[in-house]
Amino acid sequence: MATQIKRMYLDFVTRRYTSNFPAIEIVSDSAESSSRRPHASYAAWEKDGAFTLRCYSSLQGENNPKVSAKRQPSTQTPALGIEEAIYSYDWTFGITLIEGFYWDWRKELPDESALAIHLVLKPEPPEDGPEAIPIGAILSTLHPSRNTKSIWEQALPMVPKTAAEMAKTGASAFPLLNYLSSGLMLGSNVLASYGDNQKNWFLYQFFDEKQKCPVVEWRINKKVLVEYGPLIRGTLFLAFHNSVKAKAGTVRLLLRPQIRYCLKDEICYIIPTHQIDADKQVFIDIHPTDRNESGD
């Protein structure tokens, strides 16, 4: 098993950014250019007119996951069961400004659905390639933020005062403490989708018209960027199935981040990666393998 990691940064200019049909130009996606003088195509911010931003995207996950295994029926368990092998795929999206082209890019974002992050699940071949099955998804943040306590401060009031109390209650009474012991929690915290009587984010699934495949979408509200910063991380948990008739195939997992300034249309987003060749975008080609191939 091996983990693939893909990263990309790009500088882009958007004109008519509050309209239903913004014009997007990729100015640079080369690491060497970050230390050079600003490109002549960079645009100074103009209200409802133009802006320049730099964004960062990354995607990582297992290259050769095992497909979920069907258990054979028996007299004791007549129904077919599925032994799910679940794998996590992590994405990151961040936005920053460029020296000489500063503007308050967060101020003009709408309060709701300011960002949309897509993970496109495209099987190859389309007819009978492997199927990626979403099992769950999270949005990760670090604490303490502007207005939240650290994970240790959150857990402290729940810590038993004595060993006797722990013995009486059992660890199951303290789920947060169990969660703190995991590697995920030591480095980050899962952001609740709803808090302080306001929605932070939600998930949405749909069939993509052009890619002709399923998409999992994170819709992220402006308050998340203000509270936790303009670098957002999420995880999609997937299981994989293979057709018995299919030859070896792949699932292309494509990251498609988007930002919204159009207040008139909730699905009108600026998608910088639409201007990039398909083979240069941030994606992972996943090759699910049958358990028998590795002796499992």
Secondary structure, DSSP 8 states (H G I E B T S, - for coil): --EEEEEEEEEEEEESTTSSS-EEEEEE--GGGGGS---TT----BTTTEEEEEEEEEEEEESS-B--EEE---SS--S-EEE---EEEEEEEEEE--TT----TTTTS-SSS-EEEEEEEEEESTTTS-EEEEEEEEEEE-SS-SS---HHHHHGGGS-SSHHHHHHH-GGG-HHHHHHTSHHHHH-EE--SEETTEE-EEEEEEE-TTT-SEEEEEEE-HHHHHHH-SEEEEEEEEEEE--TT--S-EEEEEEEEEE---SS-TT--B-GGGGS-GGGSSEEEE--B-GGGGT-
